[in-house]
Amino acid sequence: MKFGTKAVHAGVAPDPTTGAIMTPIYQTSTYVQAAPGDHKGYEYSRTGNPTRNALENAIAELENGKYGACFGSGMAAIDCVIKMLKPGDEVISTNDLYGGTYRLFTKIYEGFGIKFHFVPMGDLESVKTKVNANTKLIWVETPTNPMMNIIDIEAMAKIAKAAGALLAVDNTFATPALQQPLDLGADIIMHSVTKYLGGHSDVVMGALVVKDKALSERMYFIQNSSGAVCGPMDSFLVLRGLKTLSIRMKQHCINGKEIANFLKDHPKVDKVYWPGFESHPNHEVAKKQMSGFGGMVSFTLKENTIAAATKVLSGTHLFSLAESLGGVESLLGHPASMTHASIPKEEREKTGVVDSLIRLSIGIEDAEDLIDDLKKALA
Ligand SMILES: *Cc1c(COP(=O)(O)O)cnc(C)c1O
């Protein structure tokens, strides 16, 4: 089945009691049992809820996985993965990482005795040199946020396998519409569902998808034990969002390309980060593992100051200045002071997050209008 068809039908079936075509919002905490243990598969909504389960199945199917688990946020989903580890275990992660993930790893889990190595994963050798007997997890984010670096998932899967470690991929930016990490050898897929999967900037949610049964049991055990689940109303909203994921991503890709090309030729713009350019250092890998380059574009200004960036950031009308990404409406953000403020200046500048860096989450509006908006703000 092609992806567009799957996006509409995955995980959902008419409600057995009424025939309702849309999965009902089972806004309930508990389920009545006829006799102790005699129930219809649901006991308590932290453990399982039919609306959430429909969504978990849908996301698992879209990722070509078998088991899905949804959480109250993307961070809660990442938290579940790290809880699969023990003190003394080591993680190798990309150095150009979502700020919240970096904070969770360094400010919380280092304190629990887990060791994290942050390396530029475009360079396979830098990963291999960190592998040792304690390596239990390789954490990949691709494309990366906000520098749009591309990491070779297949190559990482080989390194992880040889090390006896799990490979987890944060697939938030690409979504299964553009990239299927499990098919490339990953063990775990993580999503900030808040972004493209939800797609309408109205829900905060996370998800994990795995293929392996034993791994799924660890995942569900932690999901139920730690309890960071999402609610049925939010699950319903995301089930609705998923139906248009395929067509939304197509439009995000079209607009991303138009705007990246517009920025590249603009006299005030210095660098443009978009994996679709042939000059992008990892363009070949992007072409190999992605079916489109998405709607995220970052750029810097020739005048590399916060003041110059601020002029652009407050000069747009269609692009709203806000955190987050992946919604139908266009947003722009300033990583140095917003999403990446929790990373020390020295660290962030090493990865390219300089003062004038602006990140665009390009929506599904008409590209001409978006370009017009940026033109005025840059002027
Ligand atoms: C937003 C985001 C997260 C965190 O997800 P939340 O839903 O905000 O908790 C993790 N990774 C990436 C790439 C993100 O963009």
The ligand as a MOL file (V3000), in Angstrom:
LIG
                    3D

  0  0  0     0  0            999 V3000
M  V30 BEGIN CTAB
M  V30 COUNTS 15 15 0 0 0
M  V30 BEGIN ATOM
M  V30 1 C 10.1650 19.2500 19.6360 0
M  V30 2 C 11.1820 18.2120 19.5020 0
M  V30 3 C 11.4210 17.2820 20.5220 0
M  V30 4 C 10.6900 17.3310 21.8530 0
M  V30 5 O 9.3230 17.0580 21.7190 0
M  V30 6 P 8.1830 17.7290 22.6440 0
M  V30 7 O 6.9220 17.2030 22.0420 0
M  V30 8 O 8.3330 19.2050 22.5520 0
M  V30 9 O 8.4130 17.2360 24.0330 0
M  V30 10 C 12.3690 16.3020 20.2920 0
M  V30 11 N 13.0560 16.2370 19.1320 0
M  V30 12 C 12.8530 17.1140 18.1300 0
M  V30 13 C 13.6320 16.9970 16.8680 0
M  V30 14 C 11.9130 18.1280 18.2810 0
M  V30 15 O 11.7440 19.0150 17.2840 0
M  V30 END ATOM
M  V30 BEGIN BOND
M  V30 1 1 1 2
M  V30 2 1 2 3
M  V30 3 2 2 14
M  V30 4 1 3 4
M  V30 5 2 3 10
M  V30 6 1 4 5
M  V30 7 1 5 6
M  V30 8 2 6 7
M  V30 9 1 6 8
M  V30 10 1 6 9
M  V30 11 1 10 11
M  V30 12 2 11 12
M  V30 13 1 12 13
M  V30 14 1 12 14
M  V30 15 1 14 15
M  V30 END BOND
M  V30 END CTAB
M  END
